[in-house]
Amino acid sequence: MARYYRYKIPPWARHCIFVIEKVTLPILIFQLMRTLFFPTTFDVFLLGIIIGIFIAFYLEWI
């Protein structure tokens, strides 16, 4: 299994990853509030995806 190193990718792609990493938590909090107040199937599904992306960044899988 090949290990993914974020510092070996082009600078523009690395910058995109850093921006997505910083924006994920506020989007997660907003989506959590939205799901708590107006729960729909799509909101729950979207919240699960955002949580998965946040965990992947937190555990440095991405």
A tleap script that builds the chain and sets N, CA, C and O, in Angstrom:
source leaprc.protein.ff14SB
mol = sequence {
  NMET ALA ARG TYR TYR ARG TYR LYS ILE PRO
  PRO TRP ALA ARG HIE CYS ILE PHE VAL ILE
  GLU LYS VAL THR LEU PRO ILE LEU ILE PHE
  GLN LEU MET ARG THR LEU PHE PHE PRO THR
  THR PHE ASP VAL PHE LEU LEU GLY ILE ILE
  ILE GLY ILE PHE ILE ALA PHE TYR LEU GLU
  TRP CILE
}
set mol.1.N position { 0.839 -1.173 0.000 }
set mol.1.CA position { 0.000 0.000 0.000 }
set mol.1.C position { 0.886 1.239 0.000 }
set mol.1.O position { 1.774 1.378 0.842 }
set mol.2.N position { 0.645 2.119 -0.932 }
set mol.2.CA position { 1.448 3.332 -1.053 }
set mol.2.C position { 0.993 4.361 -0.023 }
set mol.2.O position { -0.203 4.568 0.185 }
set mol.3.N position { 1.937 4.978 0.595 }
set mol.3.CA position { 1.642 6.023 1.579 }
set mol.3.C position { 1.468 7.342 0.855 }
set mol.3.O position { 2.232 7.660 -0.057 }
set mol.4.N position { 0.471 8.109 1.253 }
set mol.4.CA position { 0.171 9.391 0.638 }
set mol.4.C position { 0.896 10.488 1.406 }
set mol.4.O position { 0.666 10.664 2.602 }
set mol.5.N position { 1.759 11.219 0.735 }
set mol.5.CA position { 2.465 12.335 1.360 }
set mol.5.C position { 1.957 13.629 0.760 }
set mol.5.O position { 2.122 13.873 -0.435 }
set mol.6.N position { 1.338 14.459 1.585 }
set mol.6.CA position { 0.761 15.686 1.063 }
set mol.6.C position { 1.821 16.705 0.664 }
set mol.6.O position { 1.509 17.654 -0.054 }
set mol.7.N position { 3.052 16.539 1.103 }
set mol.7.CA position { 4.096 17.496 0.759 }
set mol.7.C position { 4.787 17.161 -0.559 }
set mol.7.O position { 5.616 17.941 -1.026 }
set mol.8.N position { 4.468 16.029 -1.164 }
set mol.8.CA position { 5.059 15.654 -2.447 }
set mol.8.C position { 4.161 16.017 -3.627 }
set mol.8.O position { 4.513 15.754 -4.777 }
set mol.9.N position { 3.018 16.611 -3.351 }
set mol.9.CA position { 2.116 16.998 -4.428 }
set mol.9.C position { 2.423 18.432 -4.848 }
set mol.9.O position { 3.121 19.143 -4.124 }
set mol.10.N position { 1.920 18.872 -5.996 }
set mol.10.CA position { 2.190 20.239 -6.457 }
set mol.10.C position { 1.700 21.281 -5.445 }
set mol.10.O position { 0.748 21.033 -4.705 }
set mol.11.N position { 2.355 22.444 -5.418 }
set mol.11.CA position { 1.976 23.478 -4.437 }
set mol.11.C position { 0.519 23.915 -4.531 }
set mol.11.O position { -0.104 24.166 -3.500 }
set mol.12.N position { -0.039 24.012 -5.724 }
set mol.12.CA position { -1.434 24.445 -5.847 }
set mol.12.C position { -2.381 23.415 -5.243 }
set mol.12.O position { -3.389 23.786 -4.642 }
set mol.13.N position { -2.075 22.126 -5.392 }
set mol.13.CA position { -2.921 21.078 -4.814 }
set mol.13.C position { -2.771 21.054 -3.290 }
set mol.13.O position { -3.747 20.849 -2.569 }
set mol.14.N position { -1.555 21.262 -2.810 }
set mol.14.CA position { -1.310 21.305 -1.361 }
set mol.14.C position { -2.074 22.468 -0.736 }
set mol.14.O position { -2.643 22.333 0.348 }
set mol.15.N position { -2.086 23.614 -1.425 }
set mol.15.CA position { -2.817 24.776 -0.921 }
set mol.15.C position { -4.319 24.472 -0.848 }
set mol.15.O position { -4.984 24.849 0.117 }
set mol.16.N position { -4.846 23.796 -1.860 }
set mol.16.CA position { -6.268 23.426 -1.851 }
set mol.16.C position { -6.582 22.505 -0.676 }
set mol.16.O position { -7.611 22.667 -0.020 }
set mol.17.N position { -5.708 21.549 -0.408 }
set mol.17.CA position { -5.920 20.631 0.717 }
set mol.17.C position { -5.903 21.389 2.041 }
set mol.17.O position { -6.728 21.118 2.913 }
set mol.18.N position { -4.980 22.333 2.205 }
set mol.18.CA position { -4.917 23.118 3.451 }
set mol.18.C position { -6.174 23.967 3.632 }
set mol.18.O position { -6.688 24.087 4.745 }
set mol.19.N position { -6.667 24.556 2.547 }
set mol.19.CA position { -7.884 25.378 2.639 }
set mol.19.C position { -9.076 24.498 3.013 }
set mol.19.O position { -9.868 24.868 3.880 }
set mol.20.N position { -9.208 23.351 2.374 }
set mol.20.CA position { -10.315 22.445 2.690 }
set mol.20.C position { -10.224 21.972 4.135 }
set mol.20.O position { -11.242 21.842 4.816 }
set mol.21.N position { -9.011 21.717 4.599 }
set mol.21.CA position { -8.823 21.268 5.984 }
set mol.21.C position { -9.272 22.333 6.984 }
set mol.21.O position { -9.877 22.005 8.004 }
set mol.22.N position { -8.984 23.594 6.703 }
set mol.22.CA position { -9.364 24.667 7.629 }
set mol.22.C position { -10.854 24.978 7.581 }
set mol.22.O position { -11.418 25.412 8.586 }
set mol.23.N position { -11.502 24.768 6.447 }
set mol.23.CA position { -12.911 25.122 6.277 }
set mol.23.C position { -13.841 23.996 6.732 }
set mol.23.O position { -15.032 24.228 6.935 }
set mol.24.N position { -13.321 22.797 6.891 }
set mol.24.CA position { -14.159 21.640 7.212 }
set mol.24.C position { -14.874 21.778 8.556 }
set mol.24.O position { -16.054 21.441 8.652 }
set mol.25.N position { -14.203 22.255 9.579 }
set mol.25.CA position { -14.833 22.350 10.910 }
set mol.25.C position { -16.002 23.336 10.937 }
set mol.25.O position { -17.062 22.978 11.451 }
set mol.26.N position { -15.868 24.570 10.405 }
set mol.26.CA position { -17.047 25.450 10.406 }
set mol.26.C position { -18.219 24.892 9.597 }
set mol.26.O position { -19.374 25.047 9.993 }
set mol.27.N position { -17.932 24.247 8.474 }
set mol.27.CA position { -19.002 23.645 7.671 }
set mol.27.C position { -19.649 22.503 8.449 }
set mol.27.O position { -20.866 22.327 8.396 }
set mol.28.N position { -18.840 21.724 9.172 }
set mol.28.CA position { -19.362 20.627 9.987 }
set mol.28.C position { -20.297 21.158 11.071 }
set mol.28.O position { -21.374 20.601 11.283 }
set mol.29.N position { -19.908 22.202 11.742 }
set mol.29.CA position { -20.744 22.775 12.802 }
set mol.29.C position { -22.049 23.326 12.231 }
set mol.29.O position { -23.120 23.117 12.800 }
set mol.30.N position { -21.950 24.038 11.092 }
set mol.30.CA position { -23.159 24.564 10.455 }
set mol.30.C position { -24.097 23.436 10.046 }
set mol.30.O position { -25.303 23.521 10.276 }
set mol.31.N position { -23.562 22.387 9.445 }
set mol.31.CA position { -24.398 21.270 8.995 }
set mol.31.C position { -24.998 20.519 10.176 }
set mol.31.O position { -26.126 20.035 10.086 }
set mol.32.N position { -24.268 20.415 11.280 }
set mol.32.CA position { -24.810 19.773 12.474 }
set mol.32.C position { -26.004 20.555 13.022 }
set mol.32.O position { -27.024 19.966 13.380 }
set mol.33.N position { -25.873 21.886 13.086 }
set mol.33.CA position { -26.991 22.715 13.556 }
set mol.33.C position { -28.191 22.602 12.614 }
set mol.33.O position { -29.334 22.505 13.058 }
set mol.34.N position { -27.919 22.615 11.330 }
set mol.34.CA position { -28.994 22.503 10.347 }
set mol.34.C position { -29.702 21.153 10.467 }
set mol.34.O position { -30.928 21.078 10.373 }
set mol.35.N position { -28.924 20.088 10.675 }
set mol.35.CA position { -29.510 18.751 10.795 }
set mol.35.C position { -30.310 18.619 12.089 }
set mol.35.O position { -31.333 17.934 12.113 }
set mol.36.N position { -29.863 19.258 13.151 }
set mol.36.CA position { -30.607 19.183 14.417 }
set mol.36.C position { -31.946 19.904 14.329 }
set mol.36.O position { -32.937 19.442 14.895 }
set mol.37.N position { -31.984 21.040 13.619 }
set mol.37.CA position { -33.215 21.828 13.554 }
set mol.37.C position { -34.142 21.417 12.411 }
set mol.37.O position { -35.361 21.427 12.576 }
set mol.38.N position { -33.583 21.055 11.257 }
set mol.38.CA position { -34.385 20.685 10.089 }
set mol.38.C position { -33.877 19.361 9.512 }
set mol.38.O position { -33.271 19.350 8.440 }
set mol.39.N position { -34.113 18.257 10.201 }
set mol.39.CA position { -33.544 16.978 9.728 }
set mol.39.C position { -34.243 16.465 8.473 }
set mol.39.O position { -35.464 16.307 8.438 }
set mol.40.N position { -33.449 16.213 7.459 }
set mol.40.CA position { -33.918 15.525 6.264 }
set mol.40.C position { -32.919 14.409 5.975 }
set mol.40.O position { -31.832 14.375 6.553 }
set mol.41.N position { -33.285 13.514 5.094 }
set mol.41.CA position { -32.391 12.411 4.745 }
set mol.41.C position { -31.113 12.945 4.116 }
set mol.41.O position { -30.020 12.465 4.414 }
set mol.42.N position { -31.252 13.935 3.251 }
set mol.42.CA position { -30.080 14.514 2.591 }
set mol.42.C position { -29.142 15.167 3.603 }
set mol.42.O position { -27.924 15.021 3.500 }
set mol.43.N position { -29.701 15.888 4.585 }
set mol.43.CA position { -28.866 16.544 5.601 }
set mol.43.C position { -28.092 15.529 6.432 }
set mol.43.O position { -26.918 15.741 6.738 }
set mol.44.N position { -28.730 14.448 6.792 }
set mol.44.CA position { -28.050 13.409 7.574 }
set mol.44.C position { -26.947 12.765 6.748 }
set mol.44.O position { -25.849 12.532 7.253 }
set mol.45.N position { -27.230 12.475 5.482 }
set mol.45.CA position { -26.231 11.901 4.581 }
set mol.45.C position { -25.053 12.856 4.394 }
set mol.45.O position { -23.899 12.434 4.456 }
set mol.46.N position { -25.334 14.128 4.167 }
set mol.46.CA position { -24.287 15.138 3.993 }
set mol.46.C position { -23.465 15.300 5.273 }
set mol.46.O position { -22.245 15.444 5.204 }
set mol.47.N position { -24.103 15.279 6.418 }
set mol.47.CA position { -23.394 15.364 7.690 }
set mol.47.C position { -22.447 14.184 7.868 }
set mol.47.O position { -21.327 14.361 8.348 }
set mol.48.N position { -22.875 13.000 7.494 }
set mol.48.CA position { -22.008 11.821 7.575 }
set mol.48.C position { -20.780 11.952 6.693 }
set mol.48.O position { -19.680 11.581 7.102 }
set mol.49.N position { -20.956 12.471 5.496 }
set mol.49.CA position { -19.819 12.672 4.594 }
set mol.49.C position { -18.850 13.703 5.169 }
set mol.49.O position { -17.636 13.500 5.139 }
set mol.50.N position { -19.376 14.796 5.685 }
set mol.50.CA position { -18.519 15.850 6.242 }
set mol.50.C position { -17.783 15.340 7.479 }
set mol.50.O position { -16.611 15.662 7.671 }
set mol.51.N position { -18.446 14.555 8.314 }
set mol.51.CA position { -17.781 13.971 9.480 }
set mol.51.C position { -16.659 13.044 9.030 }
set mol.51.O position { -15.576 13.051 9.615 }
set mol.52.N position { -16.908 12.254 8.001 }
set mol.52.CA position { -15.872 11.367 7.471 }
set mol.52.C position { -14.659 12.140 6.956 }
set mol.52.O position { -13.520 11.746 7.207 }
set mol.53.N position { -14.898 13.230 6.242 }
set mol.53.CA position { -13.799 14.057 5.743 }
set mol.53.C position { -13.041 14.694 6.902 }
set mol.53.O position { -11.812 14.758 6.883 }
set mol.54.N position { -13.778 15.168 7.917 }
set mol.54.CA position { -13.127 15.782 9.077 }
set mol.54.C position { -12.249 14.770 9.810 }
set mol.54.O position { -11.126 15.093 10.197 }
set mol.55.N position { -12.746 13.560 10.003 }
set mol.55.CA position { -11.963 12.521 10.680 }
set mol.55.C position { -10.732 12.157 9.856 }
set mol.55.O position { -9.655 11.930 10.408 }
set mol.56.N position { -10.893 12.101 8.537 }
set mol.56.CA position { -9.748 11.788 7.676 }
set mol.56.C position { -8.659 12.852 7.801 }
set mol.56.O position { -7.475 12.516 7.836 }
set mol.57.N position { -9.036 14.112 7.869 }
set mol.57.CA position { -8.040 15.174 8.072 }
set mol.57.C position { -7.449 15.107 9.472 }
set mol.57.O position { -6.246 15.303 9.644 }
set mol.58.N position { -8.283 14.832 10.478 }
set mol.58.CA position { -7.815 14.790 11.850 }
set mol.58.C position { -6.801 13.670 12.066 }
set mol.58.O position { -5.807 13.856 12.768 }
set mol.59.N position { -7.051 12.506 11.462 }
set mol.59.CA position { -6.150 11.375 11.603 }
set mol.59.C position { -5.028 11.396 10.568 }
set mol.59.O position { -4.224 10.467 10.491 }
set mol.60.N position { -4.983 12.462 9.779 }
set mol.60.CA position { -3.968 12.686 8.758 }
set mol.60.C position { -3.945 11.574 7.718 }
set mol.60.O position { -2.873 11.171 7.266 }
set mol.61.N position { -5.121 11.075 7.334 }
set mol.61.CA position { -5.214 10.133 6.224 }
set mol.61.C position { -5.123 10.883 4.910 }
set mol.61.O position { -4.707 10.326 3.894 }
set mol.62.N position { -5.515 12.152 4.935 }
set mol.62.CA position { -5.453 13.002 3.736 }
set mol.62.C position { -4.398 14.054 3.970 }
set mol.62.O position { -4.158 14.892 3.101 }
savepdb mol mol.pdb
quit
